[in-house]
Amino acid sequence: MRVTLLGTGCPQVSTDRYGPANLLRWGDRQFLIDCGSGVTQRLLGASSAGKLIDAVLLTHLHSDHIIDLFQLIISSWHQGRDRPQRIYGPVGTRQYLKGLMALWQPELAQRIAHEKRPSTIALDLDITEVEPGAIIHDGDLTVIAVPVRHQPVKAAFGYVFTDGRRKVAFSGDTAFCPELIQAAKDADALVHECFIHREMLALPGRSPETLANVASYHTLSTEVGKVANQAHVGCLILNHFVPVIFDRTALLADIRADYAGPVLIGEDLMDFDTATRTISHAGGVIALPQS
């Protein structure tokens, strides 16, 4: 299994950290986890494309995780995708996508009539609203939906990929979550969000109450090392940083207080291969000790 961080940011606008999205490759299969801003550009940067995605898995329906879904759909059509886009997400995903496609229907109808492309099948959507448990069986690969704690969001999931040899877990957005820890036990990699509370200061338009409410449904930088330690994961990969600019040394100190394993402070287009335990980014490659 190979994990590529496509976007490691949050709703804050950044030219370095695009919106939350991750790519998992397993053999010739490709799975997109979340669809934040700039995902289609990052897919190309990762030598992939929307037309190649076998399934999109949405952790929840917050705007920063779904904002580029339509861009993914239409760009996949332009790229010559030859099948409907398979999309998995929580209850409400079907209604959201029905409304999204209806919103763009006049523009789509005009494009279809004028551009005369050979097929419109890429504009069809195969939607599954997930429940906790196994949601995909593909050969030896199983994908498991894990309910996480992102209240007041009623339905939010992490996802675990396992083929009996390798295992990768994605947290989605969540407060400290024992259910996720259990599901991620002994994973080769845990890709986990990170709320760096010391960096979030009260400002005009951002009151102490606002900060406390936002922090309440994310995992604090002082907690995420405990998650990795209790799950006994082989590598902790941090992403979806709030805020997008922070002190990396201080963040590592937070993690090291609880977790002694490899820690990656994620960057857009950083890649981790679980089989070779190599990290690739910006032309450089680092090999971790074999576990």
Buried (B, 14 or more C-beta within 10 A) or exposed (E): BBBBBBBBBBBEEBEEBBBBBBBBBBEEBBBBBBBBBBBBBBBEBBEBBBBBBBBBBBBBBBEBBBBBBBBBBBBBBBBEBEEBBBBBBBEBBBEBBEEBBEEBEEEBEEBEEEEEEEEEEBBBBEBBBBEEEEBBEBEEBBBBBBBBBBEEBEBBBBBBBBBEEBBBBBBBBBBBBEBBBEBBBEBBBBBBBBBBBEBBEEEEEEEEEEBEEBBBBBBBBBBBBBBBBBBBBBBBBBBBBBBBEBEEEEBBEBBEEBBEBBBBBBBBBBBBBBEEBBBBBEEEEEEBEEE
